Amino acid sequence: MKSEIAFDLGIQTYTVHQLSHDDSQALQALYEKCLDYMLLVDGHPAGPNAGEKEFYNVPPGKSPDDKFMFGIINHEGELVGLLDVLQGYPEATTWWIGLLLMVPEARSQGIGLKTVEGLAEFARSNGGRAIMLGVVEENGRAYKFWTKVGFEFVYRTEPQRFGEKTQAVIVMRRRLVEDK
């Protein structure tokens, strides 16, 4: 987490940095602190190497070089959040949020909103025209958050397996540039 600030949140006590493989242990600790999310989505805690594996988790046809792992760092230098983003997926000018995760004590403080706004500007300045994501249907709180920050329903998938759970995914999209 020694990298330069990736984008500004406009909050003095938090910064966003691009993570590297060297940050795997800090990411693993973040996953362990977010047990509620892991249980909601997968039905079990994160595996022992989840932090390390996340850097290489990309869909077919994409490379880890297309992936941005942004760490949200508090004023004490602790990793309190993750923004996992894939550039150019599923289309060349679309960015895909794989995960926005905050430790429980950092939630509902406006940090997520500021992170999404910072990402929107970052993506737009790098040729992004839209951001997409998927929310597991059981995560109503996340769906409400994403709607609040400008994402719209695109479609609902058939139920699929996530760890020990089977859930549908709601795919959402936010335009960064108005279509002409």
N, C-alpha and C positions, 0 to 999 in steps of 0.2 A: 504494500500500500504506500510505497514511496514514490509513486508516479506523480506527474503533474495533475492539477485539477482538470478533469475532463470537461465539465460544464458547471456553471454556477447555479446554485439553488436560490440565491438571494436570502439565505438564512446563515447568519454568521457562525452558528455553532455546528453546522454540518457542511461537509464537502463531498464531492463525488470524484472518485479516482478510478482509472481503469485497473482492474485486478490482473495479476499474472499467476501462473501456475505456483509461484512461491507463496501465494496467499491461500492455498488449498486448506491448510489447517484452520485458518480464521474462518473460511467459508464453511467448513465442517462444523465448527463451533456455532456459527449462525444457524445452520440447519437444526442443530440440536436444541437451540433456544426456541426454535419455531416449531416445536413438537405439535402444537395444535393444528398448524397448517398441514404438516406431513400426515397426520391422522385423518384430517378432512379429505385430502386428495388421494393418498395412497393406502390409508388404513394401517400404516405402521411407521415407526421412526425411520429417519434417513439411515441408509446403510453406512458402514464404517469408512467407505471410500467415496461417498457421495460428493464431497467437496472437490476432490481431485477429478472425478469423472465428469463433473459439470462442464469443465473447460473444453471437453471433447464431444459433448452431446449436441450433435447437429443432425438435421434431417438428410436423407439421401440427396446427393447432388450439391451439398454445401460442404464447406471446409471450416475447421476451427478458425481460420483466418478471417472468415466472414462474421465472426461472433465477437461481441463486445460484452465483457463482464465488468459492469460498473459497481464499485463498492461505495456505499453511503457510510461515511465515517463521521463519528461525533467528535466533539472538541477534545476528548481524551484519547483520540486515536484508535478507538474501537470500531470494528465493523458492525454496524447496526442494521444494514440493509443491503440488498442485492437487486440490481436491475440487469437482467440477462436479455440481450437483444441480438437479433440476427439481421444483418444488412442484406437487402436484395432478396427477400423471401416473403411471400411466395412469388412475387414479381420483382423485377429489377429495381423499381423505384419505391418498393414497400419495405418497411422495417417491421420485424416481428418481435414482440415482447414475449419471451419465453417465460419470464418470471419477474415479478416485482414483489419482494419479500422484505418485511421489516420485523425486527424483534418486537414482541408484544408491547414493551414499554415505550417504543417509538411510534406506535400506531396512533391514528386519530389526532395528529398534531399538525397536519398540513404538509408534512415532509413528502408524502407520496404524491400529492398534487404538484408540489414544486419540482419533484423529480420528473414527473411526466411532462411538465411544461419545459423543463431543461432538455429532456430528450427530444421533444418535438422540435425545438430550435436546432439542436445538434443534428438531427436527422434531416431537417429542411436544408440546413447549410451544407449537407453532404449529399444533396440530390434527392432526398426522400420526398415523396408526394403523399404518402399515407403511412399510418402505423396500424398494424393488426395484432390481435391476440386471441387467445382462447381462455375461457373461464369454465371450470367444471361446474356443472349445473347445481350441484349441492352448495356451492360457495356463493350464496345470495348476497352476502356482504360485499364481496369483490365485485359482483355484477353491478351493484348499486354504486360503488366507487367509480368503476370504469364509465358508467353512464354519466355520472356527475362531472367527469373530466372530459366529456365530449365524444366518447365512443358510442357507436350505434350498432345495434344487432344486425348481423349479416345472415347467419344461418346457424342451425343446431345440428350437430353431428349425431350419428347413431351412437348408442352407448359403446364405450370401449374400456378396455382394462387398464387400470392404473394401480400397480401393486396388487393389493388384495381387494380393491374396489372396482366396480364397473359403473361408469358414469358417462352421460352425454356431455359434450362440450359446446358452449355457446361461443361462436366466433364473432368478434366485434372489430370495428374499423373506425378510425378517426382520420379524416382528410387533413393534410397539412397544407395543400395547395388546392385552390378551387379549380375544377375542371373547366376548360374553356369551351 
